[in-house]
Amino acid sequence: MSSRFRKAGFLALGVLAVSAGPLWARELKFCADPNNMPFSNDREEGFENRIAKAVAEELGATATFEWAPEWRGFIRKGLGARRCDVVPGVPTGLERVRPTKPYYKASYAFVQPHGATPITSFDDPALREKRIGVQLVGNDGANTPPMTELARRGITDKIKGYMVIGDWSKPDPLSPIVQGVARGDVDLAVVWGPVADYYAARQSPPLLVTHIDDVQNMAFPISMGVRKPDAELAEEINRALERRDADIRKILAEYNIQSSGTQKKAAKAE
């Protein structure tokens, strides 16, 4: 076959390929918890689900999710075992992954009843008289920043613990600490910010949320994590996050997720 005919054949194949769409589709796999609202669930209703889809779309890929409870070994068993390519929502300083640039900042927050006098500091004398809800990871609670700050000030007598790893057989396992404030089981709670923002807005009336960012280990930039050797993928995601920044801000706002360092009454969720 002459070079002229070979070139014509390649051009014809190229036209067919363009008209028919790509012959392969890229898949970007995200590790996510199937029951961890407001972050993710297996109906893909969480804000991290939606941000992951926006990033994948920007990269010309399809987002798929590998579901696993976000318990001990989540990174190792998912990202490390190559079940997924990306883990959304990790602290930028997490050493077990290569982090992308942060795409939002989260902090712990005080959650109080509607109309309460705002607590804005762990040094507020009013805390000593309050029944305080605190998220715990271990049985002693010493591994959570809010518990550390309270214990440092000798505020331990009226603490009620709520496990971060809640009852995953029920919907919304992260919500009980916020519901405890709404019911009056505690006078206030110190809650991881996105959880506070999301569930406070869903109480009636909405609860008061005051973010904490003036204490060490209370506020963290949040990134996506990839395997350490995957520098090229991290850079691709960085570019996608930059291009989709406005969309990400809109998604966060729809879930009532606030920047740290703000005080507000949670907007009532639709």
N, C-alpha and C positions, 0 to 999 in steps of 0.2 A: 504494500500500500504506500502510495506516495505521501510525502510530508504534507502536501496540500490537503489530501483526503483525511489524513490523521488529524490535522488541525481542525478541519471542519467537523469531524466526529466528536472531538473533545468539546468544541464550542456548542454543538447540539446537546451533548450530555449536560453541559453547564446550564444551558437554558432550561432543560427539563428539570434539573435539580432546583433551580431558583423558583420555577413556576410551581413545583410540587412541595416546596418547603424543605427544611433540613432533613437529611437522611438519618440523623440521630438527634437525640435530645439529651442535654446535660441534666443530670440529677444532682442536687445538693442535699445531702442528708444531715438533718439536725437531730441531736439527742434532746428529748424533751420529756417532761413528766406528764403522764396522762390525767392527773387529777391535782392540779397545782395552780388553780386560779388565784390571782389574776394573770399569772405568767403564762400558763399553758394548760390545755386539756386535750383529750383524744378526739374532741369535736373541733379542735383547732380554733377555739374561741378566745384564747389568751392574747395579751398584747405582744408577748414574745413570738407566738405563732404568726401573728400578722406582720411583725417586723421581719421575721425570717423570710416570709413569702415575698415581701417587698425587696429584700436584698437579693434573693434568688432571681426574681423577675428582672432586676437591674443587670444581673449577670447573664441573662438569657437562659436561665436554668429553671427547673421545676423543684420546688421545695418539697421534700418528703420528710417524715418524722419517724424516728426510732424511739418507741415509747419505753420508758423505764422509770420507776420511782426515783426521785432525786434524794436517795439515801446514801449511806456510806458506799464508796466504790463507784459512784455514778460516772465520774470522769474516766477512771481506769477501765471499767467494764464497757463503756460506750465509745468514747473517743480513742482510748488506748487500744481497745480491741478492734478498732476500725469498723464498728457498727455504724458510726456516723462520721461526718467530716467536720462538723461545727457544733459547739455548745453555746447557745445564747445566754446572756445574763450572768456572766462571771465577773468577779471583781478584777479590775485591770491588773492588779498586782499578783494574781494567782500564779504560782510558780509552775504548776503542772501543765500549763498550756502556753501557747504563743498567743498573747492577746491582740486583738485589733485595737484601733483607736476607740476610746469610749464614745458611746452614743447617748448616754444620759448619766445623771448623777443621782444616787439614792442615798438616803440617810435614815437613821432611826427617827421616830417621832413620838411625842406625847399625844395620846388620844384621850379626850375628856368629853363629858356630857355637853350637850348643847347648852350654851349660856353660862358655862363655868368660867371662873377667873383663870385666864391662861397660865399654865406652868410653862416656863421657857428655859429653865435651867435645873440641873441636878442640885444646885446649891440653894434653890428656893426653900426656905424654912417650912413652907406648907407641905412639902413632900413627907415630912416626918409624921404627919398626922393622917396620911392617906393610906388606903388599901390600894396596893399597886400591883397590877398585872404585868408579868415579864415573860417573854419568850425564853424557853430553856431548850438546850440541846441535850446535855447530860443531866443526870439526876441531881447533881449539886448546883447546876446552873452557872458554875464559875467560868464557863467557856463562852458566855455571851457578853458583849460590851456593856449593855445596860446594867446587867447584874453586877459586873465589875465596878461600875461607877457608883451604884447604890451601896454596895458593900464597902467601898472605900470611904464612904461617908457614914458608915454605921447604920444605914437604913435597911434593915433586914427583918424587922419584926412583923410587918404586915404585908409580906410579899406572897402573891399567889402565882404559881408557875403554870404556864401553858406550853405544852411541848410543841416545838417546831415541826417535828414529825408527828402529825396528828393522826386521827383515825381515817386512814386512806380508803376505808370501805364506805365512807359517807362523802357526799358532795361538799365542797368548800372546806377542806380540813384545816385551812389556815385561819378561818373566820372566828373561832370561838373566843379568842382574846379580845377582839373588837366587840363581839356580841356581849361579852362579859361587862364591858363598860356600858353598853346600851341598856342592859338589864339591871345594872346597879350591883352586880356581884363584886366589882371593884370600883374605886373612885376614879382611877385613871389607869392607863397602861402605857408601856413603852414598847413600841411595835416597829418592825421593819417597815420603812416608808411606803413602798408600793402596796403592801398589805393594808397598812393603815389608811392610805388614801382611798383605795378601792372599796373596802368594806365599810369605812366610816360614812361614805356617801350613800350607802344602801341601808342605813338605819333610819328610823323615823322617830324624832327628827334627826337629821344628819349630825354627826359628832364633830367636835372641834379637833383639828389636827395641827400640831405645831412641830415643825421639823427641827432637828438638832444637827448643826454642822460646825459648832464652835468647840467640840470636844474630840480629842483624838480617838480614832477607831469608831466614829459614829457616822461618818459620811464616806462614800466610796464611789469613784467613777466605775461605770459598768461597761464591759466590752463583750464581744464574742470571742470564744476561744477555739483555736485549731491546734492540731499537733505541732510540736515545736519545729520539726523540719519543714512544715508547710508554709514557708515564708511567702511564696507566690500567691497562695490562696488568701493569706492574711491581707496582702496588699490589694488583691482584687476586692475583698470585702470592704477594706478601708475606702476605696474609691466609690463603691456602691453606697456605703453609709453616708459619705459626703454628698453624693448626688441625691439621695433620698432623705436628706435631713429634714426637710419641711414635712414630708409624709410621716416620718417618725415622730416629729413633734405633734402632729395631728392625732396619730394613734395614741400616744401617751395621754393627750388631753381627753380623748374619748373615754379612757379608763380612769380619769381623774388623777393620774399620776403626776405629782408635783415635783418641781425642782427643790433641792434641799434649801434650808434657810428661809422658809416661808411659813407664815402662820395664817390659817384660814379655817373657816367653817366649811366642811366638806359639802360640795354641791350635791344636791339630790340627784341620784342616778335615775335615768329614764327607765 
